[in-house]
Amino acid sequence: MLVLLGFAMIAVFMVLIMTKKLTPVLALIIVPTVFGLFAGAGLGIGDMVMDSMKSMTSTAALLMFAIIYFGLMIDVGLFDPLVRFILRKLGNDPAKVVLGTALLAAAVSLDGDGSTTFILTTAAMLPIYLRLKMSPVVLTCVAGLANGTMNIVPWGGPTARAATALKIDVNDVFVPMLPSLIGGIAVVLAFAWLLGLQERNRLRATAPEIWGVPDTAEEFDGGTPAGGSRTGRGRKGTNPGGAAPAVGGSSVAVLERTEDLVDDSDTAMADTALDPNRSTLRPKLFWFNLVLTVAVMGMLIADLVPLPYVFMVGSAIALLVNFPHVKDQAAQIVAHAPSVVAVVSMVMAAAVLTGVLTGTGMVEAMSAWLVQIIPSSMGPLMAVITGVLSIPMTFFMSNDAFYFGVLPVLSETAGHYGISAAEMARASITGQPFHMQSPLVPAILLLVSLAKVDLGDHHKKVLWRSAVVSLVMLGIGVLTGAIGIG
């Protein structure tokens, strides 16, 4: 019964948020409550949730003050030069912008912290997406894919957990998985490029007055309209002579690489987070803000002080120096209140789901059931089975629950078929691209909140792609011998 209730609860939750019947916050509260009562939790469900929520408070504080800090840095103009540099390098081609997003997210993910990756990626790229009228869901999808794939680095957490749970050296787990990591990143970049091409085509179709595309289908199809030359009508920066070049003879014209998008002398950035005329700009304090941000990031990496406190102090200093008047300080906090409420409420609501899953025993029952249903004839494929199971299981349970509760049992069974603990550990980390999209991962809640994206919309675009990345990593591991078959 607990197994059925557990899987049904996850399924109902996913359906409700992806079909937008409920907001993620309401679904995280209502669905587990109903299923928890059916599971016999009774009045004890309150204690289950409160116990789970205690472990979430530091995460909520971290995300709250991180949003305030980086929101403030955007307001005062710290990231303006970086965004202009990126625009100059990428031009106004959505395909290049999305590919650049994937590369940036993957590079920043080397620090092993998802929250930091999403904060920096969103701060740098979201204004560009909004300026070019691109979908922020594409940003969250690509950033989530890149970070999830890079999450198998030894200092990222899952690899260390798997090695610790099976009592093996972490390098024995990670090093043989490098080909899988490279292959996974290659798939992420391919997805990013394809998503960028989709955005390019969508923008041409929906906003020709912005992108300077021809008015008629004949001009895209290589033909010349009757009675005239082949011309393209657009804003300044279009090709001399009005030619509409094509890519490989297809019906898609090349977007021009314009510089007026990054020119402060016009209104290119007006009405965006990078509006050059916004009242919150503090150009004279640029170097102070840069040094302060570097110091904050340094403290994050050094891990000498609890991270929530680092962002608390950083936010306080930034507010005090950039906005010395009390009224302005209050206005800045209020300005970022919607983002704070969105992410903190989701983190607190997630405590209901995790509390019910753990407190009612659903997680243990589901894990035991999955282990029991694997027939003995499938024993030689235990490593591959573990890799496949890691995709859904790490989505609806924490990494700690999977690596310390489920993996040792699977590994013990696999040992009877000549499959080593190291191979099992390697297989178990291939589900991380999918895991990082879980609503139980605070970092992904931060990402969708910063980008103002609905979690259901994010899941629609990212889940099947992250599953593909995970399966590709698993397949490469098998082909290279890192993940063996008994």
C-alpha positions as a printed Julia matrix, in Angstrom:
486×3 Matrix{Float64}:
  0.0     0.0     0.0
  2.78    2.44    0.86
  4.48    1.69   -2.45
  1.31    2.42   -4.41
  0.61    5.58   -2.44
  4.18    6.8    -2.88
  4.26    6.38   -6.64
  0.71    7.72   -6.99
  1.59   10.79   -4.94
  4.57   11.6    -7.16
  2.52   11.0   -10.33
 -0.39   13.19   -9.18
  1.98   15.95   -8.11
  3.77   15.96  -11.5
  0.53   15.91  -13.48
 -0.97   18.79  -11.51
  1.98   21.12  -11.91
  2.69   20.24  -15.55
 -0.94   20.74  -16.54
 -1.07   23.88  -14.38
 -4.05   22.7   -12.4
 -2.21   23.83   -9.26
  0.79   26.03   -8.6
  3.88   24.12   -7.41
  3.54   25.57   -3.9
 -0.05   24.42   -3.51
  0.7    21.04   -5.07
  3.64   20.51   -2.71
  1.36   21.15    0.26
 -1.99   19.63   -0.71
 -0.98   16.45   -2.55
  1.37   15.06    0.16
 -1.1    16.0     2.87
 -3.92   14.04    1.24
 -1.74   10.99    0.5
 -0.12   11.18    3.95
 -3.52   10.97    5.6
 -4.43    8.0     3.39
 -1.16    6.38    4.51
 -2.31    6.61    8.12
 -0.15    9.52    9.27
 -3.05   11.03   11.21
 -2.21   13.97   13.42
  1.41   12.91   13.38
  1.73   14.37    9.89
  2.36   17.77   11.47
  5.44   16.52   13.32
  6.71   14.83   10.15
  6.52   18.1     8.23
  8.04   20.16   11.04
 10.98   17.77   11.36
 11.58   18.06    7.64
 11.17   21.82    7.69
 13.88   22.22   10.32
 16.42   20.93    7.84
 15.14   23.41    5.24
 15.46   26.63    7.23
 19.13   27.26    6.5
 18.51   26.61    2.8
 15.6    29.04    2.8
 17.76   31.7     4.49
 20.56   31.15    1.98
 18.25   31.5    -1.01
 16.45   34.5     0.45
 19.56   36.59    1.01
 21.26   35.33   -2.14
 18.3    36.63   -4.15
 18.47   39.98   -2.38
 22.24   40.25   -2.86
 22.43   39.37   -6.54
 19.22   41.26   -7.31
 20.84   44.3    -5.75
 24.02   43.79   -7.79
 21.96   43.71  -10.97
 20.15   46.89   -9.95
 23.36   48.83   -9.27
 24.92   47.77  -12.59
 27.62   45.29  -11.59
 26.74   42.84  -14.37
 26.06   45.39  -17.12
 29.61   45.27  -18.58
 29.57   41.45  -18.57
 26.24   41.3   -20.39
 27.4    43.83  -22.98
 30.57   41.8   -23.52
 28.56   38.62  -24.0
 26.22   40.36  -26.43
 29.13   41.68  -28.46
 30.61   38.19  -28.69
 27.34   36.37  -29.37
 25.6    39.05  -31.41
 21.81   38.9   -31.4
 21.56   35.32  -32.65
 19.38   33.3   -30.23
 21.18   30.07  -31.17
 24.5    31.52  -30.06
 22.98   33.04  -26.92
 21.51   29.7   -25.82
 24.77   27.88  -26.59
 26.62   30.53  -24.6
 24.22   29.94  -21.7
 25.08   26.24  -21.67
 28.81   26.92  -21.77
 28.59   29.52  -19.0
 26.48   27.26  -16.76
 28.82   24.31  -17.32
 31.89   26.41  -16.52
 30.42   27.9   -13.35
 29.22   24.43  -12.3
 32.83   23.47  -11.74
 32.51   24.97   -8.26
 30.11   22.13   -7.44
 27.33   24.36   -6.11
 24.06   24.51   -8.03
 22.76   27.65   -6.33
 25.88   29.64   -7.23
 25.71   28.39  -10.81
 22.1    29.39  -11.26
 22.53   32.76   -9.58
 25.46   33.77  -11.79
 24.03   32.3   -14.99
 20.68   33.97  -14.46
 22.23   37.29  -13.49
 24.38   37.32  -16.64
 21.97   35.85  -19.17
 18.38   36.67  -18.14
 18.63   40.35  -19.13
 19.85   39.24  -22.57
 16.94   36.82  -22.98
 14.46   39.52  -22.0
 16.1    42.08  -24.28
 15.99   39.72  -27.27
 12.46   38.58  -26.34
 13.65   35.0   -25.89
 11.87   32.54  -23.6
 13.34   32.36  -20.06
 12.21   28.72  -19.99
 14.97   27.97  -22.5
 17.46   29.54  -20.09
 16.31   27.43  -17.14
 16.26   24.28  -19.3
 19.8    24.72  -20.6
 21.23   25.84  -17.26
 19.55   22.91  -15.48
 20.89   20.42  -18.01
 24.45   21.75  -17.84
 24.54   21.89  -14.06
 22.96   18.46  -13.64
 25.52   16.9   -15.96
 28.43   18.6   -14.19
 27.02   17.54  -10.82
 28.99   14.28  -10.97
 32.3    16.08  -10.31
 33.85   14.66   -7.11
 33.25   17.8    -5.08
 29.66   18.18   -6.29
 28.19   15.77   -3.74
 26.65   12.69   -5.41
 29.97   11.09   -6.38
 31.33   11.57   -2.86
 28.12   10.13   -1.39
 28.28    7.06   -3.63
 31.94    6.46   -2.79
 31.32    6.92    0.93
 28.27    4.65    0.98
 30.2     1.82   -0.73
 33.5     2.53    1.06
 35.62    3.09   -2.03
 37.92    5.88   -3.23
 36.12    8.76   -4.93
 38.69    8.86   -7.74
 37.88    5.24   -8.57
 34.33    6.38   -9.2
 34.9     9.64  -11.07
 37.95    9.19  -13.31
 36.55    6.29  -15.4
 33.39    8.38  -15.87
 35.18   11.25  -17.64
 34.17    9.97  -21.12
 30.57    9.87  -19.91
 30.85   13.4   -18.57
 32.27   14.65  -21.87
 29.57   12.82  -23.8
 26.87   14.24  -21.53
 28.12   17.8   -22.01
 28.22   17.25  -25.77
 24.54   16.22  -25.71
 23.7    19.26  -23.57
 25.42   21.57  -26.07
 23.56   19.88  -28.92
 20.25   20.42  -27.12
 21.23   24.04  -26.46
 21.96   24.66  -30.14
 18.67   23.06  -31.23
 16.72   25.07  -28.66
 18.48   28.19  -29.89
 17.49   27.42  -33.47
 13.89   26.96  -32.34
 13.99   30.34  -30.6
 15.52   31.93  -33.71
 12.7    30.6   -35.89
 10.03   31.5   -33.35
 11.24   35.08  -33.1
 11.33   35.49  -36.86
  7.77   34.25  -37.07
  6.37   36.28  -34.17
  8.38   39.51  -34.27
  9.54   40.28  -37.84
  9.61   44.01  -37.05
 12.39   43.35  -34.52
 14.4    40.76  -36.38
 14.25   42.41  -39.79
 13.01   39.35  -41.66
 11.28   39.44  -45.06
  7.54   39.8   -45.2
  6.67   36.97  -47.57
  7.24   33.25  -47.71
  8.6    33.49  -51.24
 11.6    35.45  -50.01
 12.42   32.67  -47.52
 12.0    29.93  -50.1
 14.63   31.28  -52.44
 12.14   32.88  -54.81
 11.8    36.52  -55.8
  8.41   38.16  -55.34
  6.73   39.11  -58.57
  7.45   42.58  -59.8
 10.39   43.33  -57.59
 13.77   42.41  -56.22
 14.37   40.18  -53.26
 14.53   42.54  -50.29
 14.26   42.33  -46.57
 12.66   45.07  -44.59
 14.02   45.63  -41.12
 15.52   48.0   -38.64
 18.94   49.56  -38.95
 21.75   47.07  -39.1
 20.22   44.9   -41.82
 22.32   43.8   -44.74
 23.26   46.4   -47.35
 21.01   46.11  -50.35
 18.37   44.36  -48.3
 19.52   40.84  -49.17
 18.1    38.08  -47.06
 20.81   35.44  -46.88
 19.9    31.84  -46.21
 21.51   29.14  -44.12
 22.51   26.16  -46.26
 19.81   27.02  -48.79
 17.08   26.54  -46.2
 14.15   28.84  -45.64
 15.73   30.44  -42.6
 17.55   33.73  -42.92
 20.66   34.54  -40.92
 20.2    37.0   -38.09
 22.48   39.96  -38.39
 25.04   40.6   -35.71
 24.13   44.11  -34.64
 25.97   46.36  -32.24
 23.09   48.7   -31.45
 21.81   46.14  -28.94
 24.69   47.04  -26.67
 25.0    50.73  -27.38
 24.32   52.91  -24.34
 23.67   55.91  -26.58
 20.26   54.58  -27.66
 17.42   52.81  -25.94
 18.5    49.26  -26.76
 18.41   48.22  -23.11
 15.39   50.3   -22.15
 12.64   48.54  -20.22
 14.92   45.67  -19.21
 16.93   44.86  -16.1
 19.84   46.59  -17.84
 18.08   49.87  -18.61
 20.99   52.35  -18.8
 18.78   55.06  -17.3
 17.52   53.18  -14.25
 17.73   55.17  -11.03
 19.45   52.41   -9.08
 22.7    52.5   -11.09
 25.8    53.17   -9.02
 28.67   53.43  -11.57
 31.01   55.12   -9.06
 30.7    52.1    -6.77
 31.4    49.52   -9.49
 34.81   48.47   -8.13
 33.56   48.32   -4.57
 30.68   46.08   -5.61
 33.0    43.9    -7.68
 35.44   43.43   -4.79
 32.55   42.7    -2.41
 31.1    40.11   -4.79
 34.48   38.42   -5.29
 34.87   38.3    -1.51
 31.41   36.75   -1.1
 32.13   34.14   -3.78
 35.5    33.44   -2.17
 33.77   32.76    1.14
 31.37   30.43   -0.65
 34.23   28.39   -2.05
 36.3    28.45    1.15
 33.28   27.37    3.21
 34.69   28.95    6.37
 31.41   30.47    7.53
 27.85   29.15    7.04
 26.65   30.29    3.62
 23.38   31.9     4.78
 25.38   34.17    7.09
 27.77   35.07    4.27
 24.9    36.35    2.14
 23.26   38.06    5.11
 26.39   40.09    5.8
 27.04   40.66    2.09
 23.5    41.96    1.53
 23.73   44.23    4.56
 27.03   45.77    3.43
 25.83   46.16   -0.16
 22.62   47.88    0.93
 24.4    50.16    3.39
 27.03   51.35    0.91
 24.91   51.59   -2.25
 21.79   52.95   -0.57
 22.78   54.87    2.57
 19.28   56.25    3.14
 16.92   54.05    5.14
 14.0    54.69    2.8
 16.03   53.51   -0.21
 17.19   50.41    1.66
 13.6    49.47    2.45
 12.58   50.11   -1.15
 15.28   47.75   -2.42
 14.2    44.95   -0.1
 10.57   45.41   -1.14
 11.6    45.42   -4.82
 12.97   41.89   -4.5
 10.24   40.62   -2.18
  8.28   38.8    -4.94
 11.29   36.67   -5.88
 12.08   35.97   -2.23
  8.52   34.93   -1.39
  8.32   32.7    -4.47
 11.45   30.69   -3.73
 11.21   30.56    0.08
  7.57   29.49    0.0
  8.46   26.69   -2.42
 11.33   25.49   -0.22
  9.08   25.43    2.82
  6.32   23.69    0.87
  8.8    21.06   -0.34
  9.25   20.13    3.32
  5.7    18.75    3.28
  6.53   16.36    0.45
  9.84   15.19    1.91
  8.35   14.96    5.41
  5.47   12.74    4.28
  7.69   10.57    2.07
 10.08    9.93    4.94
  7.75   10.0     7.93
  5.2     7.56    6.54
  7.87    5.14    5.38
  6.98    5.54    1.7
 10.61    6.05    0.65
 11.79    2.88    2.35
  8.86    0.85    1.03
  9.35    2.08   -2.54
 13.08    1.35   -2.41
 12.6    -2.15   -1.01
  9.92   -2.93   -3.6
 12.14   -1.86   -6.49
 14.96   -4.07   -5.23
 12.65   -7.05   -4.79
 11.05   -6.92   -8.24
 14.38   -7.29  -10.04
 14.44  -10.93  -11.19
 17.56  -13.02  -10.59
 17.98  -13.46  -14.33
 18.65   -9.73  -14.56
 21.47   -9.97  -12.0
 24.31   -9.49  -14.52
 22.65   -6.21  -15.56
 22.45   -4.82  -12.04
 24.79   -1.92  -12.81
 22.75   -0.88  -15.84
 19.51   -1.35  -13.88
 20.92    0.84  -11.1
 21.75    3.55  -13.61
 18.23    3.46  -15.02
 16.66    3.41  -11.54
 18.78    6.38  -10.46
 16.9     8.57  -12.95
 13.44    8.44  -11.31
 14.55    7.54   -7.79
 16.86   10.5    -7.27
 14.06   12.7    -8.63
 11.56   11.89   -5.89
 13.98   11.27   -3.04
 17.07   13.05   -1.77
 20.56   12.04   -2.81
 21.24   11.02    0.78
 18.25    8.66    0.81
 19.25    7.06   -2.49
 23.0     6.75   -1.99
 22.97    5.73    1.65
 19.69    3.8     1.69
 19.17    2.2    -1.72
 22.59    1.93   -3.38
 24.23   -0.29   -0.71
 21.4    -2.84   -1.07
 21.67   -2.84   -4.86
 25.46   -3.11   -4.67
 25.31   -6.06   -2.28
 23.03   -7.89   -4.71
 25.25   -7.0    -7.69
 28.3    -8.41   -5.92
 26.91  -11.93   -6.33
 27.13  -11.47  -10.09
 30.72  -10.22  -10.18
 29.86   -6.52  -10.46
 32.18   -4.36   -8.37
 31.11   -1.65   -5.96
 32.95    0.95   -8.07
 30.92    0.01  -11.15
 27.7     0.31   -9.15
 28.75    3.7    -7.84
 29.53    4.93  -11.35
 26.17    3.75  -12.65
 24.35    5.39   -9.76
 25.59    8.91  -10.58
 24.36    8.89  -14.18
 20.89    9.98  -13.05
 22.11   13.35  -11.79
 21.01   15.41  -14.84
 17.44   14.26  -14.1
 17.83   14.58  -10.33
 18.73   18.27  -10.55
 15.29   19.07  -11.99
 13.47   17.73   -8.93
 11.3    20.13   -6.9
 13.09   18.68   -3.88
 16.33   20.34   -5.02
 16.42   23.88   -3.61
 18.77   25.11   -6.35
 16.26   24.39   -9.12
 13.59   26.25   -7.17
 15.97   29.19   -7.01
 16.59   29.0   -10.76
 12.93   29.06  -11.79
 12.19   31.79   -9.26
 15.0    34.05  -10.44
 13.97   33.55  -14.06
 10.27   33.95  -13.14
  9.48   30.65  -14.84
  6.71   28.25  -13.85
  8.14   24.96  -12.57
  5.68   23.01  -14.7
  6.83   24.81  -17.86
 10.43   24.08  -16.91
  9.64   20.39  -16.43
  7.87   20.13  -19.78
 10.96   21.29  -21.59
 13.72   19.79  -19.46
 12.63   16.38  -18.17
 12.82   14.32  -21.34
 16.05   16.03  -22.35
 17.65   15.37  -18.97
 16.56   11.72  -19.21
 18.28   11.48  -22.6
 21.49   12.98  -21.17
 21.43   10.5   -18.28
 20.91    7.53  -20.6
 23.69    8.7   -22.91
 26.07    8.96  -19.95
 25.03    5.47  -18.84
 25.49    4.09  -22.35
 28.95    5.61  -22.73
 29.89    4.17  -19.34
 28.9     0.71  -20.52
 30.72    1.09  -23.85
 33.94    2.25  -22.18
 33.82   -0.49  -19.55
 33.4     1.92  -16.65
 30.02    0.3   -15.98
 30.3    -3.43  -16.46
 27.86   -6.21  -17.2
 28.37   -9.28  -15.05
